[in-house]
Amino acid sequence: MVAGFDKYEMRARAFPGLLACAPVAVLAATFGWKRFPAIAVVSGLVVAAGGTYLMTLLVRHLGRKVQPDLWTRWGGPPTTRLLRAHRTEGNPVKRDTWRSAVEKATEIKLLTSEKEAENPSLADQTIETAVSQLTRLGQSTDYPLVKEENINYGFERNFYGLRWIARLISFVCCVVIVLALAVGSVRFGGQNVSAAALAAGLIIDGLFLVGWLVLPSISRAKDAADRYAAQLLDATVAESRKSGQQ
């Protein structure tokens, strides 16, 4: 784990960024750039100067930037959708159990189905206000699954938000290797770069490009968001029962 990074920052922010930059590392290895001290020194300085931290900030920014659009596509934030009284899909018994637990844990009365129909915006705002008091459960050691699913959602959201930059990086790296193959004999630093090395680099970076084209998706992010929301609400039920026993 990178020094100073917690589990969330490492897996939800650093990993997507490292996956996006990996084709550059493959390109450098293919051409043998890592043999040169100057490149190694510059790389070390970038990391020491906070390059990895800046990368996580960019990943976080891109992930948060796409989140409102994702929530609009899904019909609202995941916890809001699960707690709406007029929600017809899913298990109504579980929904009502979640709603009761949220009201007990936050002392905020959620709007009934009739009131929701009259003022859906207020209903959603009430749910969001109540849920904002519950996110702390993700930091509790009593509910490790909440934190785990929060990390998974953060990764999928950021993975999706980073996709265009990552695709561009992979594509450019592939183009550079293809051009080198087209030239034929390539020399770098006084040494020939073999066609086999170029072919291997192209295959690896090509796989990264395919992965970035295929894997990031709205549906993957939604599944992860729904799992996180369900775990958070299940933890709320457990927390409300504990408080009732005291």
C-alpha positions in Angstrom: 0.0 0.0 0.0 1.3 3.5 -0.9 2.4 5.4 2.2 -0.3 7.7 3.5 -3.1 6.1 1.5 -5.9 4.2 3.3 -7.6 1.2 1.8 -10.3 3.3 0.1 -7.8 5.7 -1.5 -5.7 2.8 -2.7 -8.3 0.6 -4.2 -11.0 3.1 -5.3 -8.7 5.9 -6.6 -5.1 4.8 -7.0 -5.9 1.4 -8.7 -7.9 3.0 -11.6 -5.2 5.6 -12.1 -2.5 3.0 -12.2 -4.4 0.9 -14.6 -4.8 3.9 -16.9 -1.0 4.6 -16.7 0.0 1.0 -17.1 0.3 1.1 -20.9 2.9 3.9 -20.6 5.0 1.6 -18.4 4.6 -1.2 -21.0 5.7 1.2 -23.7 8.7 2.3 -21.7 9.7 -1.4 -21.1 9.2 -2.2 -24.7 11.6 0.4 -25.9 14.0 -0.1 -23.0 13.6 3.4 -21.7 14.0 2.2 -18.1 17.7 1.6 -18.7 18.4 5.3 -18.8 19.2 6.9 -15.4 17.6 10.2 -16.4 14.2 8.6 -16.9 14.4 6.7 -13.7 15.4 9.9 -11.8 12.6 11.9 -13.3 10.1 9.2 -12.6 11.2 9.1 -9.0 11.0 12.8 -8.7 7.4 12.8 -10.0 6.4 10.2 -7.5 8.2 12.0 -4.6 6.7 15.3 -5.6 3.2 13.9 -5.1 2.5 12.6 -8.6 0.6 9.6 -7.2 -1.5 11.8 -4.9 -2.3 14.2 -7.7 -3.3 11.2 -9.8 -5.8 10.1 -7.1 -7.2 13.6 -7.0 -7.8 13.6 -10.7 -9.4 10.1 -10.5 -11.6 11.3 -7.7 -12.6 14.4 -9.6 -13.5 12.5 -12.7 -15.5 9.9 -10.7 -17.5 12.6 -8.9 -18.0 14.4 -12.1 -19.9 11.5 -13.7 -21.8 10.6 -10.6 -24.7 13.1 -11.0 -25.3 11.8 -14.5 -25.2 8.2 -13.3 -27.7 8.9 -10.6 -30.0 10.6 -13.2 -29.8 7.6 -15.4 -30.6 5.3 -12.5 -33.5 7.4 -11.3 -31.8 8.8 -8.3 -29.1 8.0 -5.7 -29.0 4.2 -4.8 -30.2 4.6 -1.2 -32.9 7.0 -2.3 -34.3 4.6 -4.8 -34.3 1.7 -2.3 -36.1 3.8 0.3 -38.9 5.4 -1.8 -42.3 4.3 -0.4 -43.8 4.0 -3.8 -41.0 1.7 -5.1 -42.6 -1.3 -6.7 -39.6 -3.4 -7.7 -37.7 -5.4 -5.1 -38.8 -6.8 -1.8 -41.4 -4.4 -0.1 -40.9 -6.1 3.3 -37.2 -5.3 3.2 -37.9 -1.8 2.0 -40.3 -1.1 4.9 -37.8 -2.6 7.3 -35.1 -0.3 6.0 -37.4 2.7 6.2 -38.3 2.0 9.8 -34.7 1.5 10.8 -33.7 4.8 9.1 -36.4 6.7 10.9 -35.4 5.2 14.2 -31.7 5.8 13.7 -32.0 9.4 12.5 -35.3 10.5 14.1 -36.3 11.8 10.6 -39.8 10.9 9.5 -39.8 9.7 5.8 -42.8 10.7 3.7 -45.5 8.2 3.1 -46.4 6.9 -0.4 -49.2 9.4 -0.7 -47.0 12.3 0.4 -44.3 11.2 -2.0 -46.7 11.3 -4.9 -47.7 14.9 -3.9 -44.1 16.1 -3.5 -41.5 13.7 -4.8 -38.7 16.2 -4.6 -39.3 16.8 -0.9 -39.5 13.0 -0.4 -36.1 12.5 -2.0 -34.6 15.4 0.0 -35.9 13.9 3.2 -34.4 10.5 2.4 -31.1 12.1 1.4 -30.9 14.1 4.6 -31.5 11.0 6.7 -29.0 8.9 4.8 -26.3 11.5 5.2 -26.4 10.8 8.9 -25.8 7.1 8.3 -22.7 7.1 6.0 -20.6 7.0 9.2 -21.5 3.3 9.5 -19.1 2.7 6.7 -16.2 3.7 9.0 -17.4 1.4 11.8 -15.5 -1.8 12.4 -18.8 -3.4 13.3 -19.9 -3.3 9.6 -16.9 -4.2 7.4 -19.1 -5.1 4.5 -20.4 -1.5 4.2 -16.8 -0.2 3.8 -16.0 -3.0 1.4 -19.0 -2.3 -0.9 -18.3 1.5 -0.6 -14.8 0.8 -1.9 -16.1 -1.4 -4.7 -18.6 1.3 -5.7 -15.9 4.0 -5.6 -13.7 1.9 -7.8 -16.4 1.2 -10.4 -17.6 4.8 -10.5 -14.0 6.1 -10.9 -13.2 3.4 -13.3 -16.1 4.6 -15.5 -15.2 8.3 -15.0 -11.6 7.7 -16.1 -12.4 5.6 -19.2 -11.9 8.2 -21.9 -8.5 9.3 -20.7 -7.4 5.7 -20.2 -8.6 4.7 -23.6 -6.7 7.6 -25.2 -3.5 6.6 -23.3 -3.8 3.0 -24.4 -4.6 4.0 -28.0 -1.7 6.4 -28.3 0.7 3.8 -26.8 -0.6 1.2 -29.3 -0.1 3.7 -32.2 3.5 4.4 -31.2 4.3 0.7 -31.2 2.5 0.1 -34.5 4.5 2.9 -36.1 7.7 1.4 -34.7 6.8 -2.0 -36.2 6.0 -0.3 -39.5 9.4 1.4 -39.6 11.1 -2.0 -39.3 14.4 -1.6 -37.6 14.2 0.7 -34.6 17.2 1.8 -32.5 17.0 3.4 -29.2 19.9 4.3 -27.0 22.3 2.6 -29.4 20.4 -0.7 -29.3 18.0 -2.3 -31.6 14.4 -2.8 -30.4 13.5 -6.3 -31.5 10.3 -6.9 -33.4 9.4 -9.6 -30.8 9.6 -7.0 -28.0 7.4 -4.6 -30.1 4.9 -7.3 -30.8 4.7 -8.3 -27.1 4.3 -4.6 -26.1 1.5 -4.1 -28.7 -0.4 -7.2 -27.5 -0.2 -6.1 -23.9 -1.2 -2.5 -24.5 -3.9 -3.7 -27.0 -5.3 -5.8 -24.2 -5.4 -2.8 -21.9 -7.2 -0.8 -24.7 -9.8 -3.6 -25.1 -10.2 -3.8 -21.3 -10.9 -0.1 -21.1 -13.3 -0.3 -24.0 -15.3 -3.2 -22.5 -15.1 -3.2 -18.7 -16.1 0.3 -17.5 -19.9 0.5 -17.7 -23.0 2.1 -16.2 -24.4 -1.2 -15.3 -21.3 -2.3 -13.4 -21.3 1.0 -11.5 -25.0 0.6 -10.7 -24.7 -2.9 -9.4 -21.8 -1.8 -7.1 -23.9 1.2 -6.0 -26.9 -0.9 -5.2 -24.8 -3.4 -3.2 -23.3 -0.6 -1.2 -26.7 1.0 -0.5 -28.2 -2.4 0.6 -25.3 -3.1 2.9 -25.6 0.4 4.4 -29.3 0.0 5.0 -28.8 -3.5 6.5 -26.2 -2.0 8.9 -28.8 0.7 9.8 -31.3 -2.1 10.7 -28.7 -3.7 12.9 -27.7 -0.4 14.5 -31.3 0.5 15.3 -31.9 -2.9 16.9 -28.8 -2.4 19.1 -30.0 1.0 20.2 -33.4 -0.6 21.0 -31.8 -3.2 23.3 -30.0 -0.6 25.3 
